[in-house]
Amino acid sequence: MNTYMKSTRARLEMLERQNRWLTIIAGATIVMLLIAAIGGPVVIRATSIKKADETDNVRTELTLKNDAVGRYIKEEHGKDRLQAIHNTEDAGLYLRNDQKTTRTGIAQFAHGVALHRVKPEGAAVLNLKDEGRLRFFDNDGILTNEIVASASER
């Protein structure tokens, strides 16, 4: 092999080594930039976050309404079907029908826990505070029965 070929081959091998190192450095830099961009915490500040379906109907919403933070799952026409709500004093989970009537609910209030409908018609309400109280209401909202467990009976 002549001298020219040897020097060309040596130069080519040197360029290939440099190219490998540059490729490794560029790849590592890209990976570090991706990790920095993806791996860090992301904070989104908004008063409401809504997710719409393909026909642009809002189907779920995370928002602040009437000083209560709530998650609202909606049916296709936008009516709330499931509500999870929390404010400084209360928290509740409500299942509603298509007429916006609460069918089932569980809530934590200052007086205890209530298993109920928003209107007590035909419902049982369990309250806990100083005494346990289970109340039964008929369809007209009239109290039909009540069981009270005072602190002395426990």
For each residue, the residues with C-beta under 8 A, 3 or more apart:
1: 5 6 9
2: 5 6
3: 6 7
4: 7 8
5: 1 2 8 9
6: 1 2 3 9 10
7: 3 4 10 11
8: 4 5 11 12
9: 1 5 6 12 13
10: 6 7 13 14
11: 7 8 14 15
12: 8 9 15 16
13: 9 10 16 17
14: 10 11 17 18
15: 11 12 18 19
16: 12 13 19 20
17: 13 14 20 21
18: 14 15 21 22
19: 15 16 22 23
20: 16 17 23 24
21: 17 18 24 25
22: 18 19 25 26
23: 19 20 26 27
24: 20 21 27 28
25: 21 22 28 29
26: 22 23 29 30
27: 23 24 30 31
28: 24 25 31 32
29: 25 26 32 33
30: 26 27 33 34
31: 27 28 34 35
32: 28 29 35 36
33: 29 30 36 37
34: 30 31 37 38
35: 31 32 38 39
36: 32 33 39 40
37: 33 34 40
38: 34 35
39: 35 36
40: 36 37
41:
42:
43:
44: 49
45:
46: 49
47: 63 64
48: 61 62 63 64
49: 44 46 61 62 63
50: 58 60 61 62 63
51: 58 59 60 61
52: 55 56 57 58 59
53: 56 57 59 76
54:
55: 52
56: 52 53
57: 52 53 74 76 77 78
58: 50 51 52 61 74 78
59: 51 52 53 73 74 76
60: 50 51 71 72 73 74
61: 48 49 50 51 58 70 71 72 74
62: 48 49 50 69 70 71 72
63: 47 48 49 50 69 70 72
64: 47 48 67 68 69 70
65: 68 70
66: 87
67: 64 87 88
68: 64 65 85 86 87 90
69: 62 63 64 85 86 87
70: 61 62 63 64 65 83 84 85 86
71: 60 61 62 83 84 85
72: 60 61 62 63 80 82 83
73: 59 60 80 81 82 83
74: 57 58 59 60 61 78 79 80 81
75: 78 79 81 98
76: 53 57 59
77: 57
78: 57 58 74 75
79: 74 75 96 98 100
80: 72 73 74 83 96 100
81: 73 74 75 95 96 97 98
82: 72 73 93 94 95 96
83: 70 71 72 73 80 92 93 94 96
84: 70 71 92 93
85: 68 69 70 71 90 91 92 93 94
86: 68 69 70 90 91 92
87: 66 67 68 69 90 91
88: 67
89: 109 110
90: 68 85 86 87 107 108 109 110
91: 85 86 87 107 108
92: 83 84 85 86 105 106 107 108
93: 82 83 84 85 105 106 107
94: 82 83 85 102 104 105 107 118
95: 81 82 102 103 104 105
96: 79 80 81 82 83 100 101 102 103
97: 81 100 101 103
98: 75 79 81
99:
100: 79 80 96 97
101: 96 97 117 118 119
102: 94 95 96 105 117 118 119
103: 95 96 97 117
104: 94 95 117
105: 92 93 94 95 102 114 115 116 117 118
106: 92 93 113 114 115
107: 90 91 92 93 94 113 114 116
108: 90 91 92 112 113
109: 89 90 112 113 114
110: 89 90 129
111: 114 127 128 129
112: 108 109 126 127 128 129 132
113: 106 107 108 109 126 127 128
114: 105 106 107 109 111 125 126 127
115: 105 106 124 125 126
116: 105 107 120 123 124 125
117: 101 102 103 104 105 120 121 122 123
118: 94 101 102 105
119: 101 102 123 141
120: 116 117 123 125 135 137 141
121: 117 137 138 139 140 141
122: 117 137 138 139
123: 116 117 119 120 136 137
124: 115 116 134 135 136 137
125: 114 115 116 120 134 135 137
126: 112 113 114 115 132 133 134
127: 111 112 113 114 132 133 134 135
128: 111 112 113 132 133
129: 110 111 112
130: 151
131: 148 149 150 151
132: 112 126 127 128 148 149
133: 126 127 128 146 147 148 149
134: 124 125 126 127 146 147
135: 120 124 125 127 143 145 146 147
136: 123 124 143 144 145 146
137: 120 121 122 123 124 125 141 142 143 144
138: 121 122 141 142 144
139: 121 122
140: 121
141: 119 120 121 137 138
142: 137 138
143: 135 136 137 146
144: 136 137 138
145: 135 136
146: 133 134 135 136 143
147: 133 134 135
148: 131 132 133
149: 131 132 133 153 154
150: 131 153 154
151: 130 131 154
152:
153: 149 150
154: 149 150 151
